[in-house]
Amino acid sequence: MDLDIYYPYNIPFFTDIKFINVKFINNEDHLINIYFVKNDKLGNLAGIIFPQSYRKYQFPENSIVAIISDKKPNKYHCFIKLKDGMTYIYP
């Protein structure tokens, strides 16, 4: 088991669903929040990326997420349909 891999909040790693590997890099000087998007609405918080850091995640297959900056919490930075093996860099 790789200790550098994180899982979205409230999704245990031992569930019987297929996961994809993604990596998020935060080059900002503030937090970036990752939220699930379900039925075109903002869902649960999936993760937080700290300033000037990166995290490897395993998300459920076909996940769509919204990136929201801690600096502007009422504005979506972007929406992403996650793809296996991709690295997402902000900004």
C-alpha positions, 0 to 999 in steps of 0.5 A: 500500500502506497502511503502517499495516496489519499482517498476522497473524504467519506469514501473508504479505500476498501469499497468495491468500486473502481478507482482512478489515479490522479495528482493535484499540484497547488502552486497557489499561496492558499488552500484549494478545495476539491468538491464532488459534482453530482447532477450539476450541483456542488456535492460533498468536500472530497479533499483539500490541497495545501499551499505549495504542495501536491497530493496523489489521490484515488477517486472513483471512476467517472468522478466530476469535481469542482475546484474552489479556491480558499481566496474566493470561496463563492466562485468556482475555479473550474469543473473537471471530469477526472481521467486516470493518470492525469496531473492537475496543476493550479494555477 
